[in-house]
Amino acid sequence: MEEDPDYLTKQMALLTKAQKLYAFSTTLQNPLDRTTYLKELENVGGLLAYKVPEKSSMAKYLTLERREAVADQINRAILSKSLLPIGQVRLVLTQ
């Protein structure tokens, strides 16, 4: 079975990004943060094994609830590293 060249190019780009994310994990100083990050990367990286991940056993990582939870985690991480007090960050976000 011949593979679609565009599909392979996209997969290679995703794998390259996953490798960069893995390399980033070495910069995390807190061991608990690093362990959590690597586990999440492993779980989500499993989606790359499927041509149609929505129909795979990994589909749970594509639900709206999961996406919202990840967005919340990212927002909290950004806010925790921000130099602005939370009130000022909220003010900036509402403008």
C-alpha positions as CSV (number, residue, x, y, z in Angstrom):
1,M,0.0,0.0,0.0
2,E,1.5,3.3,-1.1
3,E,1.4,6.2,1.5
4,D,0.2,9.7,0.7
5,P,3.4,11.9,0.5
6,D,1.5,14.8,2.1
7,Y,0.5,12.6,5.0
8,L,4.1,11.4,5.5
9,T,5.3,15.0,5.4
10,K,2.8,16.0,8.1
11,Q,3.7,13.1,10.2
12,M,7.4,13.9,10.0
13,A,6.7,17.5,11.0
14,L,4.6,16.3,14.0
15,L,7.4,13.9,15.1
16,T,9.9,16.7,14.9
17,K,7.7,18.9,17.1
18,A,7.3,16.0,19.6
19,Q,11.0,15.6,19.7
20,K,11.4,19.3,20.5
21,L,8.8,19.1,23.2
22,Y,10.6,16.1,24.7
23,A,13.9,18.1,24.7
24,F,12.1,20.9,26.4
25,S,11.2,18.6,29.3
26,T,14.9,18.6,30.3
27,T,14.6,22.3,31.2
28,L,11.8,21.7,33.8
29,Q,13.5,21.9,37.2
30,N,10.7,20.4,39.3
31,P,10.9,16.6,39.0
32,L,7.1,16.3,39.5
33,D,6.4,18.8,36.7
34,R,8.9,16.9,34.4
35,T,7.3,13.5,35.2
36,T,3.8,14.9,34.5
37,Y,4.8,16.6,31.3
38,L,6.6,13.5,30.0
39,K,3.5,11.3,30.8
40,E,1.2,13.7,29.0
41,L,3.6,13.9,26.0
42,E,3.7,10.1,25.9
43,N,-0.1,9.9,26.0
44,V,-0.8,12.5,23.4
45,G,2.2,11.4,21.2
46,G,0.4,8.0,20.9
47,L,-2.1,9.8,18.6
48,L,0.7,9.9,15.9
49,A,0.5,6.1,15.6
50,Y,-2.9,6.2,14.1
51,K,-3.9,7.4,10.6
52,V,-7.4,8.3,12.0
53,P,-6.8,9.0,15.7
54,E,-10.5,9.9,16.2
55,K,-11.3,6.2,15.7
56,S,-8.4,4.9,17.9
57,S,-8.2,4.0,21.5
58,M,-6.4,7.3,22.0
59,A,-9.5,9.3,20.9
60,K,-10.1,10.4,24.5
61,Y,-7.3,13.0,24.0
62,L,-9.3,14.7,21.3
63,T,-12.5,15.4,23.2
64,L,-13.6,19.0,23.8
65,E,-13.4,18.4,27.6
66,R,-9.8,17.3,27.3
67,R,-8.9,20.3,25.0
68,E,-10.5,22.7,27.5
69,A,-8.6,21.0,30.4
70,V,-5.3,21.4,28.5
71,A,-6.1,25.0,27.8
72,D,-6.8,25.6,31.5
73,Q,-3.5,24.0,32.4
74,I,-1.7,26.2,29.9
75,N,-3.4,29.3,31.1
76,R,-2.6,28.5,34.8
77,A,1.1,27.8,33.9
78,I,1.3,31.2,32.0
79,L,-0.3,33.0,34.9
80,S,1.9,31.4,37.5
81,K,5.1,32.4,35.6
82,S,3.8,35.9,34.8
83,L,5.4,38.9,36.4
84,L,2.1,40.6,36.6
85,P,-0.2,40.1,39.6
86,I,-3.3,38.0,38.7
87,G,-5.6,41.1,38.9
88,Q,-3.5,43.0,36.3
89,V,-3.4,39.9,34.0
90,R,-7.2,39.7,34.2
91,L,-7.5,43.4,33.4
92,V,-5.2,43.0,30.4
93,L,-7.2,39.9,29.2
94,T,-10.5,41.8,29.4
95,Q,-9.4,44.7,27.3
